[in-house]
Amino acid sequence: MAENGAQNPLSTQDTKFVRRPVAILGVPVDSFRMNEVLDLIDEFIKVGGIHQIATANTDFLLKSHQDPELRRILRRCDLVVADGMPLVLASKWLRCPIPERVTGADLVPMLAERAAQKGYRIFMLGARQEVADRARVVLETNNPGIQIVGQYSPPPADISKMDNQNILTQIEASKPDILLVAFGNPKQEKWISMLRDALTVPVCIGIGGTFDFIAGEIPRAPKWVQTIGMEWFYRFLQEPNRMFSRYYNDIVFFGRHIQKQIDLMKVRPVIDECSVVTKVMSGKSAIIASGNFELAASNLLGDELYRVVGESDDIILSMADVEYIDSSALGSILITAAKCRRLNKQFVITGAKRQPLWSMEFAGVLEDAEIARTLTDGLAGRLVKAKE
């Protein structure tokens, strides 16, 4: 067992929630139900600061595969929910099931209802002016007492050429608790990340075309179609010329790459035991893991990573005796490495065997982590390139 407890300050900035992300093609997707996401947003608002939330689908994964900046942003988000049914299905194929889909089109109306109940202040940013106006009317009609304290539809432009100071001034003057950014992916994720240090909003959510759905600009599929996971096909029938290329590319990319990840996770060791022990060595926190980290056991490793990164400077993860990691353990390692890089901490992985190493390479963990052959080498700072 881990020596020092298993609190989780990394996952949600001292909230009561523990992140259980599943790494899907290098993106950590959180395993929360809709009601848990809403409760987590309550916690984010309570603790203050700024929290970035992304609603990811297969198109996000494709774009992040092609765009290192977007990939880095998604790994550093405070929450990434599964907007697309293929992500939920992939988590089941990887034996780390995400309980349900959490779409932006469902989240925003439910969040508006909660905001009206709890007095949260909302700022709507993006979408065409007429669409945003209609969406605002719908939200205010359906949620009496809701405080939509600001709304702005900036002219189309690259994020570096937008009048960002004007936007920030409007947001700051409105003092919102929740900022809904409808620029589309990856623009909205990059905009929030770029201005993260300047924004004073506890919750910033990239919501894509959600205002279009709320305004009735784009009709949503019937509930039964959503339930069976065929909403994408309904969207295709609405706009076949526009959606064909996107869906074709998404399906080809997703099918090809998810099979690679499934293959990496196929061969599992016979042993069921695992342990995690943390020691302070040479002024660094050395997490010494051993055994098989899958299913519930992956939480043991994840919890200790979260605890240690919240308390320590540089971290060494010794994996010399780790036989196997599943996609949940991989997700925890992925966001820990990204967190360390953002905080200018060093995260060193030592002695990883074939399956854990190949899985981490595939997920891109080594973009944010360092490698050493042994724990002694890691403590001494003798690092090697990932391919050595």
C-alpha positions as CSV (number, residue, x, y, z in Angstrom):
1,M,0.0,0.0,0.0
2,A,1.0,3.6,-0.5
3,E,2.7,5.0,2.6
4,N,1.4,8.6,3.2
5,G,-2.3,8.2,2.3
6,A,-4.1,8.8,-0.9
7,Q,-5.5,12.3,-1.0
8,N,-5.8,13.9,-4.4
9,P,-5.0,17.6,-4.6
10,L,-3.9,17.4,-8.2
11,S,-7.1,16.3,-9.6
12,T,-9.4,19.1,-8.7
13,Q,-7.4,21.7,-6.8
14,D,-8.4,20.5,-3.3
15,T,-12.0,19.6,-4.1
16,K,-13.5,16.4,-2.8
17,F,-13.5,14.8,-6.3
18,V,-10.8,12.3,-7.5
19,R,-10.1,12.2,-11.2
20,R,-10.1,8.8,-12.8
21,P,-9.0,9.6,-16.4
22,V,-8.8,7.0,-19.1
23,A,-6.1,7.6,-21.7
24,I,-7.6,7.4,-25.1
25,L,-5.2,8.0,-28.0
26,G,-3.1,10.3,-25.8
27,V,-6.0,12.3,-24.3
28,P,-7.0,11.8,-20.7
29,V,-10.8,11.5,-20.6
30,D,-12.5,11.7,-17.2
31,S,-14.9,9.0,-15.9
32,F,-17.6,11.2,-14.5
33,R,-21.4,11.1,-14.9
34,M,-23.3,14.2,-15.7
35,N,-24.4,14.8,-12.1
36,E,-20.8,14.4,-10.9
37,V,-19.6,17.0,-13.5
38,L,-22.2,19.4,-12.3
39,D,-21.2,18.8,-8.6
40,L,-17.5,19.2,-9.6
41,I,-18.3,22.6,-11.2
42,D,-19.9,23.6,-7.9
43,E,-16.6,22.7,-6.3
44,F,-14.6,24.6,-8.8
45,I,-16.6,27.7,-8.2
46,K,-16.3,27.3,-4.4
47,V,-12.5,26.9,-4.4
48,G,-12.0,29.8,-7.0
49,G,-9.0,30.1,-9.3
50,I,-9.5,29.1,-12.9
51,H,-10.5,25.7,-14.2
52,Q,-10.6,24.7,-17.9
53,I,-13.1,22.1,-19.0
54,A,-13.1,20.5,-22.5
55,T,-15.9,18.4,-24.1
56,A,-14.0,16.0,-26.3
57,N,-15.1,13.8,-29.2
58,T,-13.3,11.9,-31.9
59,D,-12.6,15.1,-33.9
60,F,-10.7,16.5,-30.8
61,L,-8.6,13.3,-30.7
62,L,-7.8,13.6,-34.4
63,K,-6.9,17.3,-34.1
64,S,-4.8,16.7,-31.0
65,H,-2.9,13.9,-32.8
66,Q,-2.0,16.4,-35.5
67,D,-1.5,19.4,-33.2
68,P,1.0,19.2,-30.3
69,E,-0.2,22.4,-28.8
70,L,-3.8,21.2,-28.6
71,R,-2.6,17.9,-27.2
72,R,-0.7,19.6,-24.4
73,I,-3.7,21.8,-23.6
74,L,-6.1,18.9,-23.3
75,R,-3.7,17.1,-20.9
76,R,-3.5,20.2,-18.7
77,C,-7.3,20.8,-18.6
78,D,-8.9,20.3,-15.2
79,L,-11.6,18.2,-16.7
80,V,-12.1,16.5,-20.1
81,V,-15.5,14.9,-20.5
82,A,-16.5,12.3,-23.2
83,D,-18.7,14.3,-25.6
84,G,-18.7,11.6,-28.2
85,M,-20.1,8.0,-27.9
86,P,-17.0,6.5,-29.7
87,L,-14.9,7.6,-26.6
88,V,-17.3,5.8,-24.3
89,L,-17.2,2.7,-26.5
90,A,-13.4,2.9,-26.7
91,S,-13.1,3.0,-22.9
92,K,-15.2,-0.2,-22.7
93,W,-12.9,-1.9,-25.3
94,L,-10.0,-0.9,-23.2
95,R,-11.6,-2.4,-20.1
96,C,-11.7,1.0,-18.3
97,P,-15.4,2.0,-18.9
98,I,-16.5,5.6,-18.8
99,P,-20.0,5.5,-17.3
100,E,-21.7,7.8,-19.7
101,R,-21.4,10.4,-22.4
102,V,-21.4,14.1,-21.2
103,T,-22.1,16.3,-24.2
104,G,-21.8,20.1,-24.2
105,A,-25.3,20.3,-25.7
106,D,-26.7,18.5,-22.6
107,L,-24.3,20.0,-20.1
108,V,-25.0,23.7,-20.8
109,P,-28.8,23.5,-20.3
110,M,-28.4,21.5,-17.1
111,L,-25.7,23.9,-15.9
112,A,-28.0,26.8,-16.6
113,E,-30.7,25.2,-14.5
114,R,-28.2,24.8,-11.6
115,A,-26.9,28.3,-12.1
116,A,-30.4,29.7,-11.7
117,Q,-30.8,27.7,-8.5
118,K,-27.5,28.7,-7.0
119,G,-27.1,32.2,-8.3
120,Y,-24.1,31.6,-10.5
121,R,-23.3,34.3,-13.0
122,I,-22.7,33.3,-16.7
123,F,-20.9,35.0,-19.6
124,M,-21.7,33.8,-23.1
125,L,-18.8,34.2,-25.5
126,G,-18.9,33.3,-29.2
127,A,-21.3,32.1,-31.9
128,R,-23.0,34.4,-34.4
129,Q,-24.8,37.3,-32.7
130,E,-28.3,36.2,-33.8
131,V,-27.6,32.6,-32.6
132,A,-26.3,33.7,-29.3
133,D,-29.2,36.1,-28.8
134,R,-31.7,33.3,-29.4
135,A,-29.8,30.9,-27.2
136,R,-29.8,33.5,-24.4
137,V,-33.6,34.0,-24.7
138,V,-34.1,30.2,-24.5
139,L,-31.8,29.8,-21.4
140,E,-33.5,32.8,-19.7
141,T,-37.0,31.5,-20.5
142,N,-36.3,28.0,-19.3
143,N,-34.5,29.1,-16.2
144,P,-36.2,32.0,-14.5
145,G,-33.8,34.1,-12.4
146,I,-30.7,33.0,-14.2
147,Q,-28.0,35.6,-14.3
148,I,-26.5,35.9,-17.8
149,V,-24.3,38.8,-17.0
150,G,-22.6,39.2,-20.3
151,Q,-22.7,38.2,-23.9
152,Y,-20.3,39.0,-26.8
153,S,-19.8,37.6,-30.3
154,P,-16.4,38.8,-31.5
155,P,-15.8,39.1,-35.3
156,P,-14.2,36.0,-36.8
157,A,-10.4,36.1,-36.4
158,D,-7.4,34.2,-35.3
159,I,-7.0,34.2,-31.5
160,S,-3.9,36.3,-31.7
161,K,-5.7,38.9,-33.8
162,M,-8.8,39.1,-31.7
163,D,-9.5,42.2,-29.5
164,N,-8.6,40.1,-26.5
165,Q,-8.1,43.1,-24.1
166,N,-11.6,44.3,-24.9
167,I,-13.0,40.8,-24.3
168,L,-11.1,40.5,-21.0
169,T,-12.4,43.9,-19.9
170,Q,-16.0,42.9,-20.6
171,I,-15.6,39.6,-18.7
172,E,-13.8,41.2,-15.8
173,A,-16.5,43.9,-15.5
174,S,-19.3,41.2,-15.5
175,K,-17.6,39.1,-12.8
176,P,-19.0,35.7,-14.0
177,D,-18.6,32.4,-12.3
178,I,-18.9,30.5,-15.6
179,L,-17.5,31.4,-19.0
180,L,-19.0,29.5,-22.0
181,V,-16.7,29.8,-25.0
182,A,-18.3,28.9,-28.3
183,F,-15.4,29.3,-30.8
184,G,-15.2,25.7,-31.9
185,N,-12.3,23.3,-31.4
186,P,-9.4,23.9,-31.3
187,K,-9.8,27.7,-31.2
188,Q,-11.8,27.8,-28.0
189,E,-9.4,25.5,-26.1
190,K,-6.4,27.5,-27.3
191,W,-8.0,30.8,-26.5
192,I,-8.8,29.8,-22.9
193,S,-5.3,28.4,-22.4
194,M,-3.6,31.4,-23.9
195,L,-5.5,33.8,-21.6
196,R,-5.6,31.4,-18.6
197,D,-3.4,33.6,-16.4
198,A,-5.5,36.7,-17.3
199,L,-9.0,35.3,-16.8
200,T,-10.6,35.6,-13.4
201,V,-13.4,33.1,-13.9
202,P,-13.6,29.9,-11.9
203,V,-15.0,27.8,-14.7
204,C,-14.2,28.2,-18.4
205,I,-15.8,25.6,-20.7
206,G,-15.3,25.2,-24.5
207,I,-18.8,24.3,-25.8
208,G,-18.4,24.3,-29.6
209,G,-21.8,24.5,-31.4
210,T,-23.9,24.2,-28.2
211,F,-25.5,27.6,-28.7
212,D,-26.6,26.5,-32.2
213,F,-28.4,23.5,-30.6
214,I,-30.0,25.6,-27.8
215,A,-31.2,28.3,-30.3
216,G,-32.7,25.6,-32.6
217,E,-30.3,26.6,-35.4
218,I,-29.3,22.9,-35.6
219,P,-31.9,20.4,-34.4
220,R,-30.7,17.6,-32.1
221,A,-31.5,14.0,-32.7
222,P,-34.5,12.4,-30.9
223,K,-33.6,11.1,-27.4
224,W,-33.8,7.5,-28.6
225,V,-31.3,8.2,-31.3
226,Q,-29.0,9.8,-28.8
227,T,-29.4,6.8,-26.4
228,I,-28.3,4.3,-29.0
229,G,-25.2,6.4,-29.9
230,M,-26.3,7.3,-33.4
231,E,-26.6,11.1,-33.0
232,W,-23.5,11.5,-35.3
233,F,-25.5,9.7,-38.1
234,Y,-28.4,12.0,-37.5
235,R,-26.1,15.0,-37.9
236,F,-24.6,13.5,-41.0
237,L,-28.1,13.2,-42.6
238,Q,-28.7,16.9,-41.8
239,E,-25.5,18.2,-43.5
240,P,-24.0,15.3,-45.5
241,N,-21.8,17.5,-47.7
242,R,-20.2,19.3,-44.7
243,M,-20.0,16.3,-42.4
244,F,-18.9,13.5,-44.7
245,S,-15.2,14.5,-44.9
246,R,-15.0,15.1,-41.1
247,Y,-16.7,11.9,-40.2
248,Y,-14.7,9.9,-42.7
249,N,-11.4,11.2,-41.4
250,D,-12.5,10.7,-37.8
251,I,-13.6,7.1,-38.4
252,V,-10.5,6.1,-40.3
253,F,-8.2,7.7,-37.8
254,F,-10.0,6.5,-34.7
255,G,-10.4,2.9,-36.0
256,R,-6.8,2.6,-36.9
257,H,-5.3,4.0,-33.8
258,I,-7.6,2.7,-31.2
259,Q,-6.8,-0.8,-32.4
260,K,-3.2,-0.1,-31.7
261,Q,-3.9,0.9,-28.2
262,I,-6.2,-2.1,-27.6
263,D,-3.3,-4.4,-28.8
264,L,-0.9,-2.7,-26.3
265,M,-3.4,-3.5,-23.5
266,K,-4.1,-7.1,-24.5
267,V,-1.4,-9.1,-22.9
268,R,-1.8,-9.0,-19.1
269,P,0.3,-10.7,-16.5
270,V,-1.0,-13.5,-14.4
271,I,-0.1,-11.8,-11.1
272,D,-2.8,-9.7,-9.4
273,E,-0.6,-8.1,-6.7
274,C,0.5,-4.5,-6.7
275,S,2.1,-2.0,-4.3
276,V,3.1,1.7,-4.3
277,V,5.6,3.0,-1.8
278,T,6.8,6.6,-1.6
279,K,10.1,7.6,-0.1
280,V,12.0,10.9,0.0
281,M,15.5,10.2,-1.5
282,S,18.1,12.8,-2.4
283,G,15.6,15.6,-1.9
284,K,13.1,14.0,-4.4
285,S,10.0,12.0,-4.0
286,A,10.6,8.5,-5.3
287,I,7.4,6.5,-6.0
288,I,8.3,2.9,-6.2
289,A,5.6,0.9,-7.9
290,S,5.4,-2.9,-8.5
291,G,3.0,-5.4,-9.9
292,N,0.0,-5.2,-12.1
293,F,-2.0,-2.0,-12.3
294,E,-5.3,-2.6,-13.9
295,L,-9.0,-2.1,-12.9
296,A,-9.3,-0.9,-9.3
297,A,-5.6,-1.4,-8.7
298,S,-4.8,1.4,-11.2
299,N,-6.5,3.9,-8.7
300,L,-3.8,3.1,-6.1
301,L,-1.1,4.3,-8.4
302,G,-3.2,7.3,-9.6
303,D,-4.0,8.4,-6.1
304,E,-0.4,8.4,-5.0
305,L,0.7,10.3,-8.1
306,Y,-1.9,13.0,-7.4
307,R,-0.9,13.2,-3.7
308,V,2.8,13.4,-4.3
309,V,2.7,16.0,-7.1
310,G,0.7,18.3,-4.9
311,E,3.3,18.1,-2.1
312,S,6.7,17.6,-3.8
313,D,9.0,19.2,-6.2
314,D,10.8,16.7,-8.5
315,I,9.3,13.2,-8.7
316,I,10.8,9.9,-9.7
317,L,8.5,7.1,-10.7
318,S,10.3,3.7,-10.5
319,M,8.6,1.2,-12.7
320,A,11.3,-1.5,-12.8
321,D,8.9,-4.0,-11.1
322,V,5.7,-2.9,-12.9
323,E,4.5,-5.7,-15.2
324,Y,1.4,-4.0,-16.7
325,I,-0.5,-0.7,-16.7
326,D,-4.1,-0.3,-18.0
327,S,-5.5,2.8,-19.7
328,S,-6.7,4.2,-16.4
329,A,-3.2,4.0,-14.8
330,L,-1.9,5.4,-18.1
331,G,-4.3,8.3,-17.8
332,S,-3.1,9.2,-14.3
333,I,0.5,9.1,-15.4
334,L,-0.3,11.3,-18.4
335,I,-1.9,14.1,-16.5
336,T,0.7,13.9,-13.7
337,A,3.5,14.3,-16.3
338,A,1.6,17.3,-17.8
339,K,1.0,18.8,-14.4
340,C,4.7,18.6,-13.5
341,R,5.7,20.2,-16.8
342,R,3.3,23.1,-16.3
343,L,4.6,23.6,-12.7
344,N,8.3,23.4,-13.9
345,K,8.8,20.2,-11.9
346,Q,10.8,17.3,-13.2
347,F,9.0,14.0,-13.6
348,V,11.3,11.1,-14.3
349,I,10.2,7.5,-15.1
350,T,12.8,4.8,-14.4
351,G,13.3,1.2,-15.4
352,A,10.0,0.8,-17.3
353,K,9.5,-2.7,-18.9
354,R,8.1,-3.3,-22.4
355,Q,4.3,-3.0,-22.0
356,P,4.3,0.0,-19.7
357,L,7.0,1.8,-21.8
358,W,5.3,1.1,-25.1
359,S,2.0,2.2,-23.7
360,M,3.5,5.5,-22.4
361,E,5.3,6.1,-25.7
362,F,2.0,5.5,-27.6
363,A,0.1,7.9,-25.3
364,G,2.8,10.6,-25.5
365,V,3.7,10.6,-21.8
366,L,7.3,11.0,-22.7
367,E,6.5,14.5,-24.2
368,D,6.3,15.7,-20.6
369,A,8.4,13.2,-18.7
370,E,12.1,12.2,-18.6
371,I,13.5,8.7,-18.7
372,A,16.3,7.1,-16.7
373,R,17.4,3.5,-16.8
374,T,17.4,3.0,-13.0
375,L,16.1,4.7,-9.9
376,T,19.7,5.5,-8.9
377,D,20.2,7.1,-12.3
378,G,17.0,9.1,-12.0
379,L,18.0,10.4,-8.5
380,A,21.4,11.4,-9.9
381,G,20.0,13.1,-12.9
382,R,21.4,10.7,-15.4
383,L,18.7,10.8,-18.1
384,V,18.4,9.1,-21.5
385,K,16.4,9.7,-24.6
386,A,13.2,7.7,-24.7
387,K,14.4,5.6,-27.7
388,E,17.7,4.6,-26.1
